[in-house]
Amino acid sequence: MFRINWSKDKTGFLTTWILLGIFLSAAISLIVLVVLATYQGDWEPYSIAFKGVIIAWWVLSMVTVIVRIAIYRTWMVRKREQLKREEQNKVES
Protein backbone atom coordinates (compact mmCIF):
# COMPACT_ATOMS: atom_id res chain seq x y z
CA MET A 1 0.00 0.00 0.00
CA PHE A 2 2.81 2.42 0.79
CA ARG A 3 4.89 1.45 -2.25
CA ILE A 4 2.96 3.80 -4.51
CA ASN A 5 5.41 5.78 -6.60
CA TRP A 6 4.87 9.54 -6.46
CA SER A 7 6.27 10.17 -9.94
CA LYS A 8 4.06 7.54 -11.62
CA ASP A 9 0.81 7.86 -9.66
CA LYS A 10 0.39 11.20 -7.88
CA THR A 11 -3.35 10.72 -7.43
CA GLY A 12 -2.98 7.28 -5.89
CA PHE A 13 -0.18 8.47 -3.65
CA LEU A 14 -2.11 11.45 -2.30
CA THR A 15 -5.35 9.50 -2.01
CA THR A 16 -3.63 6.79 0.01
CA TRP A 17 -2.32 9.32 2.49
CA ILE A 18 -5.66 11.15 2.66
CA LEU A 19 -7.51 7.89 3.37
CA LEU A 20 -4.92 6.95 5.98
CA GLY A 21 -5.35 10.35 7.64
CA ILE A 22 -9.14 10.03 7.66
CA PHE A 23 -8.90 6.54 9.15
CA LEU A 24 -6.40 7.53 11.85
CA SER A 25 -8.45 10.59 12.79
CA ALA A 26 -11.59 8.48 13.14
CA ALA A 27 -9.76 5.78 15.10
CA ILE A 28 -8.21 8.27 17.53
CA SER A 29 -11.57 10.02 17.98
CA LEU A 30 -13.31 6.73 18.71
CA ILE A 31 -10.62 5.71 21.19
CA VAL A 32 -10.95 9.06 23.00
CA LEU A 33 -14.74 8.66 23.11
CA VAL A 34 -14.47 5.12 24.48
CA VAL A 35 -12.02 6.25 27.15
CA LEU A 36 -14.26 9.15 28.16
CA ALA A 37 -17.37 6.98 28.22
CA THR A 38 -15.61 4.30 30.26
CA TYR A 39 -14.19 6.85 32.68
CA GLN A 40 -17.61 8.43 33.27
CA GLY A 41 -19.40 5.10 33.26
CA ASP A 42 -22.19 6.43 31.05
CA TRP A 43 -22.25 5.58 27.35
CA GLU A 44 -25.50 7.35 26.47
CA PRO A 45 -24.12 10.91 26.06
CA TYR A 46 -21.47 9.60 23.67
CA SER A 47 -23.74 7.54 21.39
CA ILE A 48 -24.42 10.45 19.03
CA ALA A 49 -20.71 11.29 18.91
CA PHE A 50 -19.88 7.63 18.10
CA LYS A 51 -22.38 7.63 15.26
CA GLY A 52 -21.16 11.01 14.03
CA VAL A 53 -17.53 9.90 13.89
CA ILE A 54 -18.40 6.68 12.08
CA ILE A 55 -20.67 8.44 9.59
CA ALA A 56 -18.09 11.19 8.97
CA TRP A 57 -15.38 8.55 8.43
CA TRP A 58 -17.55 6.67 5.93
CA VAL A 59 -18.70 9.76 4.02
CA LEU A 60 -15.22 11.31 3.80
CA SER A 61 -13.75 7.99 2.66
CA MET A 62 -16.39 7.54 -0.04
CA VAL A 63 -15.99 11.12 -1.27
CA THR A 64 -12.22 10.62 -1.49
CA VAL A 65 -12.63 7.40 -3.46
CA ILE A 66 -15.21 8.96 -5.81
CA VAL A 67 -12.92 11.94 -6.45
CA ARG A 68 -10.07 9.54 -7.21
CA ILE A 69 -12.25 7.62 -9.65
CA ALA A 70 -13.30 10.87 -11.35
CA ILE A 71 -9.68 11.96 -11.71
CA TYR A 72 -8.73 8.59 -13.22
CA ARG A 73 -11.72 8.71 -15.58
CA THR A 74 -10.74 12.19 -16.76
CA TRP A 75 -7.18 10.99 -17.29
CA MET A 76 -8.37 7.96 -19.27
CA VAL A 77 -10.58 10.08 -21.54
CA ARG A 78 -7.76 12.55 -22.22
CA LYS A 79 -5.32 9.72 -22.93
CA ARG A 80 -7.78 8.07 -25.32
CA GLU A 81 -8.31 11.36 -27.18
CA GLN A 82 -4.56 11.88 -27.39
CA LEU A 83 -4.07 8.38 -28.86
CA LYS A 84 -6.83 9.02 -31.41
CA ARG A 85 -5.17 12.28 -32.47
CA GLU A 86 -1.81 10.53 -32.81
CA GLU A 87 -3.39 7.79 -34.95
CA GLN A 88 -5.04 10.37 -37.18
CA ASN A 89 -1.74 12.22 -37.57
CA LYS A 90 0.01 8.96 -38.58
CA VAL A 91 -2.70 8.12 -41.10
CA GLU A 92 -2.56 11.62 -42.61
CA SER A 93 1.22 11.56 -42.90
C-alpha positions in Angstrom: 0.0 0.0 0.0 2.8 2.4 0.8 4.9 1.5 -2.2 3.0 3.8 -4.5 5.4 5.8 -6.6 4.9 9.5 -6.5 6.3 10.2 -9.9 4.1 7.5 -11.6 0.8 7.9 -9.7 0.4 11.2 -7.9 -3.4 10.7 -7.4 -3.0 7.3 -5.9 -0.2 8.5 -3.6 -2.1 11.5 -2.3 -5.4 9.5 -2.0 -3.6 6.8 0.0 -2.3 9.3 2.5 -5.7 11.2 2.7 -7.5 7.9 3.4 -4.9 7.0 6.0 -5.3 10.4 7.6 -9.1 10.0 7.7 -8.9 6.5 9.2 -6.4 7.5 11.8 -8.5 10.6 12.8 -11.6 8.5 13.1 -9.8 5.8 15.1 -8.2 8.3 17.5 -11.6 10.0 18.0 -13.3 6.7 18.7 -10.6 5.7 21.2 -11.0 9.1 23.0 -14.7 8.7 23.1 -14.5 5.1 24.5 -12.0 6.2 27.2 -14.3 9.2 28.2 -17.4 7.0 28.2 -15.6 4.3 30.3 -14.2 6.9 32.7 -17.6 8.4 33.3 -19.4 5.1 33.3 -22.2 6.4 31.1 -22.2 5.6 27.4 -25.5 7.4 26.5 -24.1 10.9 26.1 -21.5 9.6 23.7 -23.7 7.5 21.4 -24.4 10.4 19.0 -20.7 11.3 18.9 -19.9 7.6 18.1 -22.4 7.6 15.3 -21.2 11.0 14.0 -17.5 9.9 13.9 -18.4 6.7 12.1 -20.7 8.4 9.6 -18.1 11.2 9.0 -15.4 8.6 8.4 -17.5 6.7 5.9 -18.7 9.8 4.0 -15.2 11.3 3.8 -13.7 8.0 2.7 -16.4 7.5 0.0 -16.0 11.1 -1.3 -12.2 10.6 -1.5 -12.6 7.4 -3.5 -15.2 9.0 -5.8 -12.9 11.9 -6.5 -10.1 9.5 -7.2 -12.3 7.6 -9.7 -13.3 10.9 -11.3 -9.7 12.0 -11.7 -8.7 8.6 -13.2 -11.7 8.7 -15.6 -10.7 12.2 -16.8 -7.2 11.0 -17.3 -8.4 8.0 -19.3 -10.6 10.1 -21.5 -7.8 12.5 -22.2 -5.3 9.7 -22.9 -7.8 8.1 -25.3 -8.3 11.4 -27.2 -4.6 11.9 -27.4 -4.1 8.4 -28.9 -6.8 9.0 -31.4 -5.2 12.3 -32.5 -1.8 10.5 -32.8 -3.4 7.8 -35.0 -5.0 10.4 -37.2 -1.7 12.2 -37.6 0.0 9.0 -38.6 -2.7 8.1 -41.1 -2.6 11.6 -42.6 1.2 11.6 -42.9 
